[in-house]
Amino acid sequence: MLNGADLLVVGAGFYGATLAERVATRLGRRVLVIDRRTHIGGNAYTEPDAATGVEIHRYGPHLFHTSNKEVWDYLHAFTQFNSYRHRAFSSYRDQIYSLPINLATICQFFGKRLSPDQARALIAEQSSELGDRQPANLEEKAISLIGRPLYEALIRGYTAKQWQTDPRELPPQIIARLPVRYTFEDGYFNDRYQGQPLEGYTAIFQKMLAHPLIETRLGVDFFQIKGSLPKNIPIAYTGAIDRYFDYAEGDLGWRTIDIEFEHVDTPDYQGTGIMHFADEAVPYTRIVEFRHFNPEREFEGDRTLIGREFSRFARRSDEPYYPIDTRADQRIYERYLARARREQNTHFGGRLGTYRYLDMHQAIGAALKAFETVFVPYLEGRSETVSMRGRPS
């Protein structure tokens, strides 16, 4: 099975592929990468749509952005990027608002022409209901940032649909990721480096895993071969941590996404890549129109491809996308973390392995760090004193 591999990487997403590429390129060690799916790239997998030529993001839209120059430079060894800068919009009661919330959003919502100072004063008044108390959940955090009226309109319903969880049960840091601006700047991300890979995301993984010391096997379930693996083979595991331990401490809360794809007989369905739907009565969270992510491409024909996203709790048989991370989940994860620290020769990484919300650039950055701090000393012959055990990275 291992064919002399020095490292087994479970999962061919960004964390696993980055780690495999670094071990092969920098250390000259043989790496076996396995994935139970029949394609590389994890949830970042893309493929062209035969009917329109549009690049489909099969598991939902992936928008690359980072301020980490190391990560940006690293990826440029495998791809070039276009100039795409994401701008998002939200539909609420048949009105369209700019996201993230900015001065244009505030002026439109309240029907007033406001200066930055006036907008700040208005939001400060509406967000003062918590007083000096620190926000204890997502709802309180959102109210402290934008006040209750904007929260009730643009955040509460969308969040409840997206996470299938009452916002009062979600941790405050989820909403802290989104900026609030008192200017008319409407770019979704603040990061210095942004863009979409010119050849799609799958092409990145193909180049990362093309090293002659890397073997990739798809359609291989780790848990069907786990019992036959040598006890001393080092493993980088990027799957769900509760699945690794056979749910011994209970099921962690995960969110997954169902996407309904549809070809529409128009060259442009909604005029933007992503439209959010804040009304709870609308069953889907957003509509993605993939052609807008690659404005540099010329598409022939008068049809476009859209995807309606529906969010729900993940069952054990589903692909988990995002950790829900309620307080109960955090207690369960702490118990799994204690087990992970006792696990010999196994490193837990990535979004699923560490039960953390990681963007693509964060997963790559974490893998680059783990390579330097864990795998270089471990694989360079100091395994007697350096262990792969410890807090997952």
VEXTOR-335494 format. One record per residue: residue number from 1; x, y, z of N, C-alpha, C in turn; residue in three letters. Coordinates in steps of 0.05 Angstrom, whole numbers. Layout:
// VEXTOR-335494
  nr    n.X    n.Y    n.Z   ca.X   ca.Y   ca.Z    c.X    c.Y    c.Z rest
 NUM      X      Y      Z      X      Y      Z      X      Y      Z  ala
...
END
This chain:
// VEXTOR-335494
  nr    n.X    n.Y    n.Z   ca.X   ca.Y   ca.Z    c.X    c.Y    c.Z rest
   1     17    -24      0      0      0      0     17     25      0  met
   2     37     26     17     53     51     21     75     54      0  leu
   3     84     32    -12    105     33    -32    129     50    -24  asn
   4    138     46      1    162     60     11    157     89     18  gly
   5    133     98     21    127    126     28    137    132     56  ala
   6    148    156     59    157    165     86    135    179    101  asp
   7    114    187     87     92    201    100     66    195     85  leu
   8     45    190    100     18    186     89      2    211     95  leu
   9     -8    224     74    -25    247     77    -54    239     71  val
  10    -72    243     89   -100    236     86   -116    261     79  val
  11   -123    263     54   -138    287     44   -122    303     25  gly
  12   -133    308      1   -119    322    -20   -130    351    -24  ala
  13   -137    363     -1   -145    392     -2   -120    409      1  gly
  14   -125    435      7   -102    453      8    -82    447     30  phe
  15    -91    439     53    -73    433     75    -56    408     67  tyr
  16    -69    387     59    -55    362     53    -36    365     29  gly
  17    -46    379      8    -30    382    -16     -5    399    -11  ala
  18     -9    420      4     14    438     11     35    422     27  thr
  19     26    408     46     44    392     63     59    371     46  leu
  20     45    357     29     57    337     12     78    349     -6  ala
  21     71    372    -19     90    385    -37    115    394    -23  glu
  22    112    405      1    136    415     15    154    391     24  arg
  23    142    370     34    158    347     43    173    335     19  val
  24    160    333     -4    173    321    -27    194    340    -38  ala
  25    188    366    -41    206    385    -54    229    392    -36  thr
  26    223    398    -11    244    408      7    260    386     20  arg
  27    247    364     27    261    343     42    268    319     25  leu
  28    257    318      1    263    295    -17    252    269     -7  gly
  29    230    270      8    218    246     19    193    238      2  arg
  30    189    212      2    166    201    -13    140    205      3  arg
  31    119    214    -11     94    219      2     71    205    -13  val
  32     54    192      2     30    180     -9      6    197      0  leu
  33     -9    208    -19    -33    223    -13    -57    207    -21  val
  34    -76    204     -2   -100    189     -8   -124    207     -3  ile
  35   -145    202    -17   -171    216    -13   -193    198    -21  asp
  36   -214    197     -4   -236    179    -10   -253    188    -33  arg
  37   -251    214    -40   -265    224    -64   -249    216    -89  arg
  38   -262    220   -111   -250    211   -137   -236    235   -150  thr
  39   -231    256   -136   -217    279   -148   -199    292   -126  his
  40   -179    306   -135   -162    322   -117   -175    349   -112  ile
  41   -164    364    -92   -173    391    -88   -193    395    -65  gly
  42   -203    373    -54   -222    376    -32   -246    393    -41  gly
  43   -255    410    -23   -278    427    -29   -271    450    -48  asn
  44   -246    454    -54   -238    474    -73   -237    464   -102  ala
  45   -246    440   -106   -246    428   -133   -264    444   -152  tyr
  46   -253    449   -176   -268    462   -198   -265    446   -223  thr
  47   -284    450   -241   -284    436   -267   -300    453   -287  glu
  48   -294    451   -313   -309    467   -332   -336    454   -337  pro
  49   -356    472   -341   -383    463   -348   -385    459   -378  asp
  50   -393    435   -386   -392    428   -415   -411    446   -431  ala
  51   -433    455   -419   -453    470   -434   -446    499   -438  ala
  52   -431    511   -419   -425    539   -421   -396    546   -421  thr
  53   -379    527   -413   -350    533   -410   -343    546   -385  gly
  54   -363    552   -368   -358    566   -342   -344    547   -323  val
  55   -326    557   -307   -312    542   -287   -331    538   -263  glu
  56   -339    513   -258   -357    507   -236   -341    503   -210  ile
  57   -349    516   -189   -338    511   -162   -358    490   -150  his
  58   -350    465   -153   -369    443   -148   -380    443   -119  arg
  59   -365    453   -100   -373    452    -72   -378    480    -62  tyr
  60   -385    499    -79   -391    526    -71   -368    544    -78  gly
  61   -372    570    -79   -352    589    -90   -328    592    -71  pro
  62   -305    592    -84   -280    597    -69   -267    622    -80  his
  63   -262    641    -62   -252    667    -70   -225    671    -55  leu
  64   -204    673    -71   -178    674    -57   -171    702    -50  phe
  65   -162    705    -25   -153    731    -14   -135    726      9  his
  66   -115    743     12    -96    740     34    -79    766     37  thr
  67    -70    771     60    -49    791     65    -23    778     71  ser
  68    -22    752     70      2    737     77     19    734     51  asn
  69     41    750     50     57    749     26     70    722     21  lys
  70     77    708     43     89    682     40     71    663     26  glu
  71     45    663     33     25    646     21     21    654     -8  val
  72     19    680    -13     14    691    -40     38    683    -59  trp
  73     62    686    -49     85    679    -65     87    649    -69  asp
  74     80    634    -49     81    605    -51     62    595    -73  tyr
  75     37    605    -74     18    597    -94     26    605   -122  leu
  76     41    626   -124     49    635   -151     68    615   -165  his
  77     78    596   -150     94    575   -163     76    556   -178  ala
  78     49    557   -174     31    538   -185      9    551   -202  phe
  79      6    578   -200    -16    591   -215    -10    621   -217  thr
  80    -23    633   -236    -26    662   -238    -55    669   -231  gln
  81    -59    693   -222    -86    701   -214    -96    724   -232  phe
  82   -123    725   -235   -135    747   -249   -139    770   -229  asn
  83   -152    791   -237   -155    815   -221   -182    816   -206  ser
  84   -195    793   -203   -222    793   -191   -221    804   -162  tyr
  85   -238    823   -156   -242    833   -129   -272    829   -122  arg
  86   -276    814   -101   -304    807    -95   -320    829    -83  his
  87   -344    833    -95   -364    851    -84   -390    836    -81  arg
  88   -402    837    -58   -425    821    -52   -449    838    -47  ala
  89   -473    827    -50   -498    841    -47   -518    823    -33  phe
  90   -537    836    -19   -557    821     -4   -585    830    -12  ser
  91   -602    811    -17   -630    817    -24   -647    815      2  ser
  92   -661    836      8   -679    836     32   -704    852     25  tyr
  93   -727    839     26   -752    851     20   -752    865     -6  arg
  94   -741    852    -27   -740    862    -54   -723    887    -58  asp
  95   -705    891    -39   -685    912    -42   -658    900    -42  gln
  96   -639    912    -56   -611    902    -57   -593    920    -42  ile
  97   -577    908    -24   -559    924     -7   -530    914    -11  tyr
  98   -511    932     -9   -483    925    -12   -472    912     13  ser
  99   -456    891     10   -442    878     32   -412    879     27  leu
 100   -396    879     48   -404    881     76   -416    909     81  pro
 101   -429    912    104   -443    937    110   -423    961    108  ile
 102   -430    980     92   -413   1004     88   -431   1028     87  asn
 103   -420   1051     81   -435   1076     82   -458   1076     63  leu
 104   -455   1063     39   -477   1062     20   -499   1045     31  ala
 105   -493   1023     45   -513   1005     57   -529   1021     78  thr
 106   -515   1035     95   -528   1050    117   -546   1072    106  ile
 107   -536   1087     86   -552   1108     74   -577   1097     61  cys
 108   -574   1076     46   -597   1064     32   -618   1053     52  gln
 109   -608   1038     72   -626   1025     91   -642   1045    106  phe
 110   -630   1066    115   -645   1086    131   -656   1109    114  phe
 111   -652   1108     88   -663   1128     70   -654   1156     75  gly
 112   -628   1159     83   -617   1185     89   -590   1188     75  lys
 113   -583   1213     69   -556   1219     61   -540   1225     86  arg
 114   -521   1208     92   -506   1211    117   -476   1214    111  leu
 115   -463   1231    127   -434   1233    126   -422   1210    142  ser
 116   -397   1204    140   -385   1184    157   -390   1189    187  pro
 117   -387   1214    196   -392   1220    224   -420   1216    232  asp
 118   -439   1223    215   -467   1219    221   -474   1190    222  gln
 119   -463   1174    204   -468   1146    204   -457   1133    229  ala
 120   -433   1140    236   -421   1130    261   -438   1136    285  arg
 121   -448   1160    287   -465   1168    310   -491   1152    310  ala
 122   -503   1148    287   -528   1133    285   -523   1104    294  leu
 123   -503   1092    284   -497   1064    291   -489   1061    320  ile
 124   -474   1081    330   -466   1080    358   -490   1081    376  ala
 125   -510   1097    369   -534   1098    385   -549   1072    384  glu
 126   -551   1060    360   -566   1035    358   -552   1011    369  gln
 127   -526   1013    372   -510    990    382   -504    992    411  ser
 128   -516   1010    425   -508   1015    453   -523    998    473  ser
 129   -542    981    464   -559    967    482   -543    947    500  glu
 130   -520    939    492   -504    921    509   -489    936    531  leu
 131   -487    962    529   -472    977    548   -442    969    548  gly
 132   -431    965    571   -403    957    573   -398    927    572  asp
 133   -420    912    571   -418    883    571   -406    872    545  arg
 134   -388    853    548   -376    840    525   -395    822    511  gln
 135   -397    822    484   -415    805    470   -410    775    476  pro
 136   -431    760    482   -428    732    489   -434    713    467  ala
 137   -446    724    445   -453    706    422   -454    723    397  asn
 138   -460    710    375   -460    723    349   -480    746    348  leu
 139   -504    742    358   -524    763    357   -515    788    372  glu
 140   -504    784    396   -495    807    412   -472    821    398  glu
 141   -454    805    386   -431    817    372   -440    833    349  lys
 142   -459    823    333   -469    837    310   -483    863    319  ala
 143   -499    862    340   -512    886    349   -492    907    359  ile
 144   -471    898    371   -450    916    381   -435    930    357  ser
 145   -436    917    334   -422    928    311   -440    946    294  leu
 146   -465    937    289   -482    951    270   -509    959    281  ile
 147   -515    953    306   -542    959    317   -562    938    310  gly
 148   -585    939    324   -605    919    320   -620    921    293  arg
 149   -628    945    283   -643    945    258   -628    932    235  pro
 150   -603    939    230   -588    926    209   -583    897    214  leu
 151   -579    890    239   -575    861    246   -600    845    239  tyr
 152   -624    855    248   -649    841    243   -654    838    213  glu
 153   -647    858    197   -653    857    169   -633    840    153  ala
 154   -608    844    157   -588    833    139   -572    810    150  leu
 155   -572    806    176   -555    786    188   -570    763    201  ile
 156   -591    769    216   -603    748    233   -615    725    216  arg
 157   -632    732    197   -644    711    181   -624    695    164  gly
 158   -606    710    152   -586    696    135   -569    678    152  tyr
 159   -560    687    176   -544    671    193   -559    646    203  thr
 160   -584    649    210   -600    626    220   -602    605    198  ala
 161   -606    614    173   -607    595    150   -580    583    145  lys
 162   -559    599    146   -532    590    139   -522    569    158  gln
 163   -526    574    184   -515    556    205   -536    537    217  trp
 164   -561    540    209   -582    523    220   -581    523    251  gln
 165   -575    546    261   -571    549    290   -579    578    298  thr
 166   -592    580    321   -600    606    331   -574    623    334  asp
 167   -573    647    323   -549    664    326   -540    668    354  pro
 168   -559    666    373   -551    669    401   -536    645    412  arg
 169   -535    623    396   -519    599    404   -493    598    390  glu
 170   -487    617    372   -462    616    357   -442    635    369  leu
 171   -416    628    367   -395    644    379   -393    672    366  pro
 172   -385    692    381   -384    719    369   -363    723    347  pro
 173   -342    706    347   -320    710    328   -329    705    299  gln
 174   -351    691    295   -359    686    268   -366    712    253  ile
 175   -380    729    266   -388    755    253   -365    775    254  ile
 176   -346    771    271   -324    789    272   -306    789    247  ala
 177   -309    768    231   -294    766    206   -302    786    186  arg
 178   -327    797    187   -337    815    167   -332    844    176  leu
 179   -320    860    158   -315    888    165   -340    905    164  pro
 180   -341    927    179   -361    948    178   -347    973    171  val
 181   -356    986    150   -341   1010    140   -359   1034    140  arg
 182   -347   1057    145   -361   1083    144   -351   1099    120  tyr
 183   -344   1085     99   -338   1097     73   -354   1082     52  thr
 184   -352   1091     27   -366   1077      6   -350   1055     -7  phe
 185   -328   1047      6   -312   1024     -3   -329    999      0  glu
 186   -334    985    -23   -352    962    -23   -338    936    -29  asp
 187   -311    935    -29   -298    909    -32   -303    891     -9  gly
 188   -308    866    -14   -316    848      8   -293    842     27  tyr
 189   -268    840     16   -245    833     32   -226    857     33  phe
 190   -212    859     55   -192    880     59   -164    872     51  asn
 191   -161    846     44   -134    835     40   -119    848     17  asp
 192    -93    849     20    -77    862     -1    -76    846    -27  arg
 193    -76    819    -25    -74    803    -48   -101    789    -53  tyr
 194   -111    792    -77   -137    779    -84   -137    771   -113  gln
 195   -153    752   -120   -156    743   -147   -166    714   -149  gly
 196   -172    706   -173   -180    679   -179   -159    666   -197  gln
 197   -152    641   -192   -131    627   -209   -140    626   -238  pro
 198   -123    634   -256   -130    636   -284   -139    609   -296  leu
 199   -128    587   -287   -135    561   -298   -154    545   -279  glu
 200   -164    558   -259   -182    544   -240   -166    532   -217  gly
 201   -180    525   -196   -167    514   -172   -156    486   -176  tyr
 202   -170    470   -191   -160    442   -194   -132    442   -206  thr
 203   -127    460   -225   -100    461   -238    -78    466   -217  ala
 204    -84    481   -196    -64    486   -175    -57    459   -162  ile
 205    -77    444   -155    -71    418   -141    -57    399   -160  phe
 206    -64    399   -185    -50    382   -204    -20    388   -205  gln
 207    -13    413   -204     15    421   -204     29    416   -177  lys
 208     15    420   -156     26    415   -129     33    386   -125  met
 209     15    369   -136     18    340   -131     33    326   -154  leu
 210     44    341   -173     58    329   -196     87    321   -190  ala
 211     97    326   -166    124    320   -159    128    289   -161  his
 212    151    280   -173    155    252   -176    156    236   -150  pro
 213    161    249   -128    161    235   -102    134    233    -89  leu
 214    114    244   -102     86    244    -92     70    224   -108  ile
 215     57    206    -94     37    188   -107     10    195    -96  glu
 216    -10    198   -113    -37    205   -105    -55    182   -112  thr
 217    -70    172    -93    -90    152    -98   -117    162    -89  arg
 218   -136    161   -108   -163    171   -103   -182    148    -99  leu
 219   -205    154    -87   -225    133    -81   -215    114    -59  gly
 220   -197    123    -42   -186    106    -21   -196    117      6  val
 221   -211    101     21   -221    108     47   -200    101     68  asp
 222   -190    121     82   -170    117    103   -178     97    123  phe
 223   -203     97    131   -212     80    152   -215     50    144  phe
 224   -215     46    118   -214     18    108   -186      6    108  gln
 225   -166     23    108   -138     14    108   -124     19    134  ile
 226   -136     34    152   -122     43    176   -111     20    192  lys
 227   -126     -2    194   -118    -24    211    -94    -39    200  gly
 228    -89    -36    174    -67    -51    161    -42    -34    158  ser
 229    -42    -10    167    -19      8    164      3      1    185  leu
 230     28      4    178     49      0    198     46     19    221  pro
 231     53     10    245     49     27    269     66     52    269  lys
 232     88     51    255    107     73    256    105     92    232  asn
 233     86     89    214     84    107    192     73    134    201  ile
 234     86    156    195     75    182    203     52    189    185  pro
 235     31    200    197      6    206    183     -1    235    187  ile
 236     -8    249    166    -20    276    167    -49    273    160  ala
 237    -66    276    180    -95    270    176   -110    297    175  tyr
 238   -124    301    152   -139    326    149   -169    322    147  thr
 239   -178    298    155   -207    293    156   -219    303    182  gly
 240   -244    297    186   -258    306    210   -247    291    235  ala
 241   -240    307    255   -227    295    279   -246    276    294  ile
 242   -272    282    294   -290    264    308   -293    237    294  asp
 243   -291    238    267   -292    213    252   -267    196    257  arg
 244   -244    209    260   -219    194    265   -221    177    290  tyr
 245   -234    188    311   -236    173    336   -263    159    338  phe
 246   -276    154    315   -301    139    313   -322    150    332  asp
 247   -323    177    334   -343    191    349   -344    184    378  tyr
 248   -321    176    389   -321    166    417   -329    187    437  ala
 249   -324    212    431   -332    234    449   -357    248    441  glu
 250   -371    237    421   -395    250    411   -391    262    384  gly
 251   -413    269    371   -412    282    344   -408    312    347  asp
 252   -388    322    333   -385    351    331   -405    362    311  leu
 253   -413    387    315   -432    400    297   -418    410    272  gly
 254   -427    401    249   -416    410    223   -439    421    206  trp
 255   -432    440    189   -451    450    169   -442    440    142  arg
 256   -462    433    126   -456    426     98   -474    442     79  thr
 257   -469    440     54   -484    455     34   -493    437     12  ile
 258   -518    441      4   -529    428    -20   -532    450    -41  asp
 259   -524    444    -66   -525    464    -87   -542    453   -110  ile
 260   -562    469   -118   -578    462   -141   -568    478   -165  glu
 261   -556    465   -184   -546    478   -208   -568    480   -229  phe
 262   -567    502   -243   -587    507   -264   -574    523   -287  glu
 263   -579    514   -312   -572    530   -335   -596    549   -341  his
 264   -589    574   -345   -609    594   -350   -605    606   -378  val
 265   -626    611   -392   -624    621   -420   -621    651   -420  asp
 266   -599    660   -409   -591    688   -410   -561    689   -406  thr
 267   -547    708   -418   -518    709   -414   -510    720   -387  pro
 268   -529    733   -373   -522    744   -346   -547    743   -329  asp
 269   -548    727   -308   -572    723   -293   -576    744   -271  tyr
 270   -554    751   -257   -558    770   -234   -538    792   -233  gln
 271   -519    793   -252   -501    816   -254   -478    816   -234  gly
 272   -476    794   -218   -454    792   -198   -449    763   -191  thr
 273   -426    757   -179   -420    730   -173   -437    717   -152  gly
 274   -442    732   -131   -457    721   -108   -478    741    -99  ile
 275   -503    731    -97   -525    747    -85   -535    733    -61  met
 276   -534    746    -38   -544    735    -12   -574    740    -10  his
 277   -588    723      4   -616    726      8   -621    726     39  phe
 278   -627    749     49   -629    753     78   -657    745     89  ala
 279   -677    744     73   -704    737     82   -705    707     90  asp
 280   -715    702    114   -717    675    123   -736    659    106  glu
 281   -756    672     94   -776    658     78   -764    646     52  ala
 282   -741    657     43   -728    646     20   -711    623     29  val
 283   -715    599     19   -702    575     30   -672    574     26  pro
 284   -662    585      5   -634    584     -1   -619    608     11  tyr
 285   -594    606     16   -578    628     28   -568    647      7  thr
 286   -560    636    -17   -549    653    -37   -550    639    -64  arg
 287   -548    656    -85   -545    646   -113   -518    654   -123  ile
 288   -504    634   -134   -477    638   -145   -479    637   -175  val
 289   -468    657   -188   -465    657   -218   -436    656   -224  glu
 290   -426    633   -232   -397    628   -232   -382    643   -254  phe
 291   -395    651   -275   -380    664   -297   -368    691   -288  arg
 292   -379    703   -268   -369    730   -259   -342    728   -245  his
 293   -334    704   -236   -308    701   -223   -285    702   -243  phe
 294   -291    699   -268   -269    699   -289   -276    719   -311  asn
 295   -276    745   -304   -284    765   -324   -264    767   -348  pro
 296   -240    755   -345   -221    755   -367   -227    735   -388  glu
 297   -245    716   -383   -252    695   -402   -274    705   -420  arg
 298   -273    695   -445   -295    700   -464   -312    675   -466  glu
 299   -337    679   -459   -356    656   -460   -374    659   -484  phe
 300   -377    638   -499   -394    638   -522   -422    628   -515  glu
 301   -442    637   -530   -469    629   -525   -484    648   -507  gly
 302   -509    643   -504   -527    661   -488   -539    647   -464  asp
 303   -524    629   -453   -533    615   -429   -513    619   -406  arg
 304   -522    617   -382   -505    620   -359   -512    597   -339  thr
 305   -494    592   -320   -498    572   -300   -500    585   -273  leu
 306   -520    578   -258   -523    588   -230   -525    564   -211  ile
 307   -520    570   -185   -524    550   -165   -537    562   -141  gly
 308   -559    550   -132   -573    559   -108   -563    542    -85  arg
 309   -554    556    -64   -542    542    -41   -563    539    -18  glu
 310   -564    515     -8   -581    509     16   -562    498     38  phe
 311   -564    510     61   -546    502     83   -562    484    102  ser
 312   -548    465    114   -561    447    133   -540    434    150  arg
 313   -549    421    172   -531    405    189   -521    381    173  phe
 314   -496    375    177   -484    352    164   -489    326    179  ala
 315   -498    306    165   -500    279    177   -472    266    174  arg
 316   -469    243    187   -444    229    185   -437    221    157  arg
 317   -457    217    140   -452    209    113   -446    232     94  ser
 318   -449    257    104   -445    281     87   -416    290     87  asp
 319   -410    308     68   -385    322     69   -387    345     88  glu
 320   -373    345    110   -374    368    128   -359    392    116  pro
 321   -371    416    117   -359    440    106   -346    457    127  tyr
 322   -363    465    147   -355    485    166   -362    475    195  tyr
 323   -344    480    214   -351    474    242   -371    494    252  pro
 324   -392    485    265   -412    503    276   -401    516    301  ile
 325   -388    500    318   -372    511    340   -389    525    362  asp
 326   -411    512    369   -426    522    392   -410    517    418  thr
 327   -419    526    440   -405    521    465   -404    491    471  arg
 328   -426    477    464   -426    448    468   -405    434    450  ala
 329   -403    444    425   -383    434    407   -355    438    418  asp
 330   -350    461    429   -324    467    440   -316    448    462  gln
 331   -335    441    479   -329    421    500   -323    394    489  arg
 332   -338    386    468   -332    360    455   -305    361    442  ile
 333   -299    383    428   -273    384    415   -250    383    434  tyr
 334   -252    395    457   -231    394    477   -225    365    485  glu
 335   -245    348    486   -241    320    492   -226    306    469  arg
 336   -234    313    444   -219    301    422   -191    311    420  tyr
 337   -187    336    428   -160    347    428   -142    332    447  leu
 338   -153    325    470   -138    309    490   -130    282    478  ala
 339   -148    270    463   -142    244    450   -120    248    429  arg
 340   -122    270    414   -103    275    392    -75    278    403  ala
 341    -73    290    427    -46    294    439    -34    267    447  arg
 342    -50    247    451    -39    221    459    -34    203    435  arg
 343    -43    211    411    -41    194    387    -12    194    377  glu
 344     -1    171    373     26    168    364     28    172    333  gln
 345     48    187    325     56    190    297     33    201    279  asn
 346     15    215    291     -7    227    275    -10    256    280  thr
 347    -11    271    259    -13    300    260    -41    307    249  his
 348    -56    324    263    -82    332    254    -81    361    244  phe
 349    -91    365    219    -89    391    207   -113    398    190  gly
 350   -114    423    181   -136    432    163   -161    439    179  gly
 351   -181    448    164   -206    457    176   -219    434    191  arg
 352   -220    410    180   -235    389    192   -219    376    215  leu
 353   -193    374    211   -176    361    231   -172    378    257  gly
 354   -176    404    255   -172    421    278   -198    435    287  thr
 355   -220    429    273   -246    440    280   -245    471    282  tyr
 356   -233    483    261   -231    512    260   -240    521    232  arg
 357   -252    545    232   -259    557    206   -233    568    194  tyr
 358   -224    556    172   -200    565    159   -207    573    130  leu
 359   -200    597    122   -201    603     93   -178    589     79  asp
 360   -178    590     53   -158    576     38   -130    585     45  met
 361   -126    611     47    -99    621     53    -90    613     81  his
 362   -109    611     99   -102    603    126    -95    574    127  gln
 363   -108    557    112   -101    529    111    -73    525     99  ala
 364    -67    540     78    -40    538     66    -19    548     86  ile
 365    -25    571     98     -6    582    118     -1    563    141  gly
 366    -22    550    151    -19    531    173     -3    507    164  ala
 367     -7    498    139      9    475    129     39    483    126  ala
 368     44    507    117     72    516    114     85    517    142  leu
 369     70    527    161     81    528    188     86    501    200  lys
 370     66    483    196     69    455    207     93    441    194  ala
 371     97    446    168    120    434    155    146    442    168  phe
 372    149    468    174    174    478    186    177    469    215  glu
 373    155    470    231    158    465    259    154    436    268  thr
 374    140    421    252    134    393    259    148    373    241  val
 375    144    376    215    153    355    196    183    356    190  phe
 376    194    380    188    223    382    183    239    368    206  val
 377    234    375    231    249    361    252    242    332    255  pro
 378    217    325    250    208    297    253    220    279    231  tyr
 379    221    288    207    229    272    184    259    274    179  leu
 380    273    292    192    302    294    188    318    278    208  glu
 381    305    258    219    320    239    235    321    245    265  gly
 382    305    263    274    305    269    303    279    260    316  arg
 383    267    238    305    241    229    315    242    219    343  ser
 384    266    213    353    268    204    381    261    226    400  glu
 385    267    251    392    262    273    410    240    292    401  thr
 386    232    290    376    210    307    366    187    290    359  val
 387    164    296    370    140    280    365    120    296    348  ser
 388    103    282    333     82    295    319     57    299    337  met
 389     59    290    361     36    294    379     36    323    389  arg
 390     14    330    401     11    358    410    -13    370    398  gly
 391    -17    396    403    -41    410    393    -40    410    363  arg
 392    -63    402    350    -64    403    321    -59    432    311  pro
 393    -47    434    288    -41    461    277    -61    469    256  ser
END
